[in-house]
Amino acid sequence: MSRYPARLVDRWHDRVEPYPGQGILYWQVLTGRDPRVRAAVRDAQERLLPFPGLHLTPLRWLHATVLTLGSTYDISLDEAYDMLGAASESLAGTPPIQVAMERIIYSPEEILLELEPTDLNPIREATQAAARKVLGREAHAEALWSPHTTIAYSTADQPAALIVEALGHRLTRCDFTVDAVSLIIQFGAERDWDCRHIGSALLLG
């Protein structure tokens, strides 16, 4: 069985996106804060430049999404700050988590770097508890969560083989420390990267 899809598809072909001015709130680990991560991803993205049907994630906004909270139409800024406070309190006693990125994963819509080990559950549990406390409900969470950082999104229906040949299945191993989770609002279309950093809950140990 192939380790990658035969073809990539346009991620935004029929994707419903927020209206201009509408934001979506996320809890994210901002992997791009680490200069080693940025350097590794920069190298990978340079190899992808010859392929026009890809949208590269800005290095500043490299991230691993933990939870999707919902729209700014439904969640106020005061509630966002209350969730930030609740998560900060929960995570204050949690030590930073050592992770690495090396393995490249290809999906039909995007090219990912897997975070290993994938046990970031203390972060997910704290942010989910903050959502329950402030919003009275749980945030959207993938049933089988596999933490990853997307380095490129497909913007066209295109064969995958040449892209895989150029990039391969592994980068030079990059070790870094997850010491915070950030509350982010992303306004408008996903690929516009109109992101606002509300604040971070620190893993102080």
HELIX and SHEET records of a PDB file:
HELIX    1   1 THR A   31  ARG A   33  5                                   3    
HELIX    2   2 PRO A   35  LEU A   48  1                                  14    
HELIX    3   3 LEU A   59  TRP A   61  5                                   3    
HELIX    4   4 LEU A   77  LEU A   91  1                                  15    
HELIX    5   5 ASN A  121  LEU A  135  1                                  15    
HELIX    6   6 ALA A  161  LEU A  167  1                                   7    
HELIX    7   7 GLU A  190  ASP A  192  5                                   3    
SHEET    1   A 2 ARG A   7  LEU A   8  0                                        
SHEET    2   A 2 GLN A 158  PRO A 159 -1                                        
SHEET    1   B 4 ALA A  64  SER A  71  0                                        
SHEET    2   B 4 GLY A  23  VAL A  29 -1                                        
SHEET    3   B 4 ALA A 180  PHE A 187 -1                                        
SHEET    4   B 4 ASP A 194  LEU A 202 -1                                        
SHEET    1   C 5 LEU A  54  LEU A  56  0                                        
SHEET    2   C 5 HIS A 148  SER A 154 -1                                        
SHEET    3   C 5 GLU A 110  GLU A 116 -1                                        
SHEET    4   C 5 ILE A  97  TYR A 106 -1                                        
SHEET    5   C 5 ARG A 170  VAL A 178 -1                                        
END                                                                             
